Amino acid sequence: MPRAWSLKSRPSGMPEDGNFALLDLPSAPLGEGQVRVANRWLSVDPYMRGRMNDVKSYVPPFALGEPMQGGAVGEVVESRNADLPVGAKVQHMLGWREEAVLNAGEAQKLPDLGVEDQAYLGQLGMPGTTAYFGLLDIAAAKPGDVVFVSAAAGAVGSTVVQVAKAKGMTVIGSAGGAEKCAWVKSIGADHVIDYKAGSVTRGLMEAAPEGIDVYFDNVGGEHLDAALLAARMNARFAICGMIDIYNDGKPQELRYLAKVIGARINIRGFIVSDFIGRVGEFYRDMSALLQAGKLQRHETIHDGIEAMPTAFRGLFTGGNTGKMLVRL
């Protein structure tokens, strides 16, 4: 019998094992047009922490006692839809479980870009799309810009680093620890700040003494404040996430917020679903970068459905380099 994780209770602070329950799911029969997918790879992402709270947001909260959701890649093992035959590889949003039954319209065939299946949950999936459109559309980054990226060793941040370099920008990344910083440097960053080793503000001023044009924010907190201080006139900030506050919910203290006025800083928040109609553009450009050898990726992999809560918590404790995944 396939299994799925549910939210047993809503966490306060960092989620604990007791907040989750592993359920047995009956194998539901297929309706007309539906497919059964054996999930092979499951995604955990920081935004899921918000869905564990009972608050109104851009996505509804997880329902207590019901199977949770998230990105997944799997193989069709039973089909009542000619467009998705048995054996087709697909991605969908019924993750946190071993098996998914869904309407064919809720599953997308994996493009043939010559990469491993799990790449479509990371650099060529939602995190990559977030990085690509956040950098080039929301922040309107252009050749010659100086770009600062927080969480540069993560799935989104590492893609921002590489796309920015491929498009002719100077890139400053922030990551935690010498090993992660070395990896961010290896994928193209011109400067890397180790936020665990000292002040982000001081590090950014040393790396960009003449300031930055673009900030891609995955973190908030001190990183956002440092970027405000370093911002040049008409700088553009793409606000993707603020992982610093996802668990404690404490108000952010931004000492340099008034810089927004004098420097005419454009700060825009965005959600990746804003760009769902442009995914073809993303695949075309990223495919060209892949073929040109300008993209690398790294994955941190946990094995087995039982590992989901541990993998999820690792996102908030520096437990991943690149994309965090669970392999079934």
C-alpha positions as CSV (number, residue, x, y, z in Angstrom):
1,M,0.0,0.0,0.0
2,P,1.5,3.4,-1.0
3,R,2.3,5.8,1.8
4,A,2.0,9.6,2.1
5,W,3.1,12.2,4.6
6,S,0.4,14.4,6.3
7,L,0.6,17.3,8.7
8,K,-0.5,16.0,12.1
9,S,-0.3,19.4,13.9
10,R,0.8,22.9,12.9
11,P,4.4,23.6,14.0
12,S,5.6,26.5,16.1
13,G,9.1,27.3,15.0
14,M,11.1,24.6,13.4
15,P,8.9,21.6,12.4
16,E,9.5,18.5,14.5
17,D,8.9,14.8,13.8
18,G,5.7,14.9,15.9
19,N,4.2,17.4,13.5
20,F,4.1,14.8,10.7
21,A,2.4,11.5,10.3
22,L,3.0,8.8,7.6
23,L,-0.2,7.5,6.3
24,D,-1.2,4.4,4.3
25,L,-3.1,5.3,1.2
26,P,-5.5,2.9,-0.6
27,S,-4.7,2.6,-4.3
28,A,-7.6,4.4,-5.8
29,P,-9.0,3.2,-9.1
30,L,-8.4,5.3,-12.2
31,G,-11.2,7.5,-13.6
32,E,-11.4,8.4,-17.3
33,G,-8.4,10.4,-18.4
34,Q,-6.5,9.7,-15.2
35,V,-3.0,8.3,-14.7
36,R,-1.3,6.5,-11.8
37,V,2.3,7.7,-11.2
38,A,4.9,5.9,-9.2
39,N,6.9,8.8,-7.8
40,R,10.7,8.4,-8.1
41,W,11.9,11.8,-6.9
42,L,10.3,14.2,-4.3
43,S,11.1,17.8,-3.7
44,V,11.2,19.8,-0.5
45,D,11.2,23.6,-0.8
46,P,11.3,26.5,1.7
47,Y,7.8,27.8,0.7
48,M,6.3,24.7,2.1
49,R,6.9,26.0,5.6
50,G,4.3,28.7,5.0
51,R,1.8,26.1,4.0
52,M,2.1,24.5,7.4
53,N,0.6,27.6,9.1
54,D,-3.1,28.2,9.1
55,V,-2.9,31.6,7.4
56,K,-4.1,33.1,4.2
57,S,-1.4,33.2,1.6
58,Y,-0.8,32.8,-2.1
59,V,-1.2,29.0,-1.7
60,P,-3.6,27.4,0.7
61,P,-2.3,25.8,3.9
62,F,-1.9,22.1,4.2
63,A,-5.0,20.4,5.6
64,L,-4.3,18.5,8.8
65,G,-4.6,14.7,8.4
66,E,-4.5,14.9,4.6
67,P,-1.7,14.0,2.2
68,M,0.7,16.9,1.7
69,Q,1.7,18.3,-1.7
70,G,4.8,19.3,-3.5
71,G,6.9,18.8,-6.6
72,A,7.5,15.3,-7.8
73,V,8.8,13.4,-10.8
74,G,7.7,9.9,-11.5
75,E,6.7,7.3,-14.1
76,V,3.3,6.5,-15.3
77,V,2.5,2.9,-14.3
78,E,-1.2,2.8,-15.3
79,S,-3.0,5.1,-17.7
80,R,-6.5,5.9,-19.0
81,N,-5.1,8.7,-21.2
82,A,-3.5,8.2,-24.6
83,D,-1.3,11.2,-24.2
84,L,0.4,9.8,-21.1
85,P,1.0,6.1,-21.8
86,V,2.6,3.7,-19.3
87,G,6.3,4.4,-19.1
88,A,6.0,8.2,-19.6
89,K,8.1,10.3,-17.3
90,V,6.2,13.2,-15.8
91,Q,6.4,16.0,-13.2
92,H,3.5,17.1,-11.0
93,M,2.5,18.5,-7.6
94,L,1.4,15.5,-5.7
95,G,4.6,14.9,-3.9
96,W,5.2,13.8,-0.2
97,R,3.8,10.4,-1.3
98,E,5.0,7.3,-3.0
99,E,2.1,7.1,-5.6
100,A,-0.1,9.7,-7.2
101,V,-3.4,9.4,-9.0
102,L,-4.2,12.5,-11.0
103,N,-5.9,13.9,-14.1
104,A,-3.7,13.9,-17.1
105,G,-3.8,17.7,-17.2
106,E,-2.1,17.9,-13.8
107,A,1.0,16.0,-15.1
108,Q,3.5,17.3,-17.6
109,K,5.8,15.1,-19.6
110,L,9.5,15.8,-19.0
111,P,11.1,17.7,-21.8
112,D,14.0,15.9,-23.6
113,L,16.9,18.1,-22.7
114,G,19.4,15.3,-22.1
115,V,19.5,15.6,-18.3
116,E,18.6,13.3,-15.5
117,D,14.9,13.2,-14.4
118,Q,15.5,14.9,-11.1
119,A,16.9,18.0,-12.8
120,Y,13.3,19.0,-13.5
121,L,12.7,19.5,-9.8
122,G,15.7,21.8,-9.5
123,Q,17.6,23.8,-12.0
124,L,15.2,22.9,-14.8
125,G,12.1,23.0,-12.7
126,M,10.4,25.4,-10.3
127,P,13.7,26.7,-8.6
128,G,15.3,27.3,-12.0
129,T,12.3,29.1,-13.4
130,T,12.2,31.2,-10.2
131,A,15.8,32.1,-10.7
132,Y,15.6,32.8,-14.4
133,F,12.5,35.1,-14.4
134,G,13.3,36.7,-11.1
135,L,16.7,37.8,-12.4
136,L,15.9,38.7,-15.9
137,D,12.3,39.9,-15.7
138,I,11.6,41.1,-12.1
139,A,15.1,42.6,-11.6
140,A,15.6,43.4,-15.3
141,A,19.3,42.4,-14.9
142,K,21.4,43.2,-17.9
143,P,25.1,42.7,-19.0
144,G,27.5,44.8,-16.9
145,D,25.3,44.8,-13.8
146,V,26.7,43.9,-10.4
147,V,24.4,41.3,-8.9
148,F,24.3,40.2,-5.3
149,V,22.6,36.8,-4.6
150,S,21.8,35.4,-1.1
151,A,21.6,31.7,-0.5
152,A,23.8,31.3,-3.5
153,A,24.6,27.6,-2.8
154,G,20.9,26.7,-2.9
155,A,18.8,25.5,-5.8
156,V,17.5,29.0,-6.7
157,G,20.6,31.0,-5.8
158,S,23.1,28.8,-7.7
159,T,21.0,29.0,-10.8
160,V,20.9,32.8,-10.5
161,V,24.7,32.9,-10.2
162,Q,25.2,30.9,-13.4
163,V,22.5,32.6,-15.5
164,A,23.9,36.0,-14.4
165,K,27.4,35.0,-15.4
166,A,26.3,33.6,-18.7
167,K,24.5,36.9,-19.4
168,G,27.6,39.0,-18.8
169,M,27.1,40.2,-15.2
170,T,29.5,40.5,-12.2
171,V,28.2,38.2,-9.5
172,I,28.6,38.3,-5.7
173,G,27.2,35.3,-3.8
174,S,26.6,34.6,-0.1
175,A,26.8,31.1,1.3
176,G,27.4,29.5,4.7
177,G,30.8,27.8,5.3
178,A,34.0,27.4,3.3
179,E,32.9,24.3,1.3
180,K,29.7,26.0,0.0
181,C,31.6,29.2,-0.7
182,A,34.2,27.3,-2.7
183,W,31.4,25.6,-4.8
184,V,29.7,28.9,-5.5
185,K,33.0,30.3,-6.7
186,S,33.5,27.2,-8.9
187,I,30.2,27.8,-10.7
188,G,31.2,31.3,-11.6
189,A,30.7,33.8,-8.8
190,D,33.3,36.6,-8.9
191,H,33.2,37.1,-5.1
192,V,31.6,34.9,-2.3
193,I,30.8,36.1,1.2
194,D,30.8,33.5,3.9
195,Y,28.0,34.8,6.1
196,K,29.0,32.3,8.9
197,A,32.5,33.9,9.1
198,G,31.6,37.5,9.6
199,S,29.3,40.5,8.8
200,V,27.4,40.2,5.5
201,T,27.3,44.0,5.4
202,R,31.1,44.4,5.7
203,G,31.7,41.5,3.2
204,L,29.4,43.1,0.6
205,M,31.0,46.5,0.9
206,E,34.4,44.9,0.4
207,A,33.2,42.8,-2.6
208,A,31.3,45.7,-4.2
209,P,33.0,49.0,-3.1
210,E,31.1,50.9,-5.8
211,G,27.8,49.2,-5.0
212,I,25.3,46.8,-6.6
213,D,22.7,47.1,-9.3
214,V,20.7,44.0,-8.5
215,Y,19.9,42.0,-5.4
216,F,18.2,38.6,-5.6
217,D,16.8,37.9,-2.2
218,N,16.2,34.4,-0.9
219,V,17.0,35.2,2.8
220,G,15.9,38.6,4.1
221,G,17.2,39.9,7.4
222,E,20.9,41.0,7.4
223,H,21.3,40.1,3.7
224,L,18.5,42.4,2.7
225,D,19.8,45.2,4.9
226,A,23.3,44.9,3.5
227,A,21.9,45.0,0.0
228,L,20.0,48.2,0.8
229,L,23.2,49.9,2.1
230,A,25.2,48.8,-1.0
231,A,22.5,49.7,-3.6
232,R,23.4,52.0,-6.4
233,M,21.0,54.6,-7.8
234,N,18.0,52.8,-9.4
235,A,19.0,49.4,-8.1
236,R,16.4,46.6,-8.6
237,F,15.6,44.0,-5.9
238,A,13.8,40.7,-6.8
239,I,12.3,39.4,-3.5
240,C,12.0,35.7,-3.9
241,G,12.0,34.4,-0.3
242,M,12.9,35.3,3.2
243,I,14.0,32.0,4.8
244,D,15.4,33.9,7.8
245,I,11.9,34.4,9.2
246,Y,10.0,31.4,8.0
247,N,10.3,29.5,11.4
248,D,10.4,32.3,14.0
249,G,8.2,34.9,12.3
250,K,10.1,37.7,14.0
251,P,9.8,41.2,12.5
252,Q,12.9,42.2,10.4
253,E,15.0,45.1,11.5
254,L,16.1,47.0,8.5
255,R,18.4,49.8,9.4
256,Y,18.9,51.0,5.9
257,L,15.4,50.9,4.6
258,A,15.3,54.7,4.0
259,K,17.9,54.1,1.2
260,V,15.0,53.1,-0.9
261,I,14.0,56.7,-1.2
262,G,17.2,58.4,-2.1
263,A,18.5,55.7,-4.3
264,R,15.1,55.2,-6.0
265,I,15.4,51.4,-5.4
266,N,12.8,49.3,-7.1
267,I,11.8,46.4,-4.8
268,R,9.5,43.7,-6.3
269,G,8.2,40.5,-4.8
270,F,7.1,37.7,-7.1
271,I,5.8,34.2,-7.3
272,V,7.0,31.7,-9.9
273,S,3.5,31.0,-11.0
274,D,3.4,34.5,-12.4
275,F,5.4,33.1,-15.3
276,I,3.8,29.8,-15.9
277,G,2.8,30.9,-19.4
278,R,6.4,31.5,-20.4
279,V,8.0,28.1,-19.5
280,G,8.7,27.4,-23.1
281,E,11.0,30.5,-23.2
282,F,12.7,29.3,-20.1
283,Y,13.4,25.8,-21.5
284,R,14.7,27.3,-24.8
285,D,17.2,29.5,-23.2
286,M,18.3,27.1,-20.5
287,S,18.7,24.4,-23.1
288,A,21.1,26.6,-25.0
289,L,23.1,27.4,-21.9
290,L,23.3,23.6,-21.1
291,Q,24.6,22.9,-24.6
292,A,27.1,25.6,-24.2
293,G,28.4,24.1,-21.0
294,K,27.4,27.1,-18.9
295,L,25.3,25.3,-16.3
296,Q,26.2,23.0,-13.5
297,R,24.0,21.6,-10.8
298,H,24.5,19.9,-7.4
299,E,22.0,17.8,-5.5
300,T,21.7,16.8,-1.9
301,I,19.9,13.5,-1.8
302,H,18.0,11.6,1.0
303,D,16.7,8.2,0.3
304,G,13.2,6.8,1.1
305,I,9.9,8.3,1.9
306,E,10.7,8.2,5.6
307,A,13.4,10.9,5.1
308,M,11.0,13.7,4.0
309,P,10.8,15.6,7.3
310,T,14.5,15.4,7.9
311,A,15.2,16.6,4.3
312,F,12.8,19.4,4.8
313,R,14.3,20.6,8.0
314,G,17.7,20.6,6.4
315,L,16.7,23.5,4.2
316,F,16.7,25.7,7.3
317,T,19.9,24.5,8.9
318,G,22.2,24.6,5.9
319,G,21.9,20.9,5.2
320,N,21.8,21.3,1.4
321,T,24.1,22.3,-1.4
322,G,22.1,22.9,-4.5
323,K,18.7,21.2,-4.7
324,M,17.4,19.1,-1.8
325,L,15.7,15.9,-3.0
326,V,14.3,12.7,-1.7
327,R,14.8,9.6,-3.9
328,L,12.2,6.8,-3.7
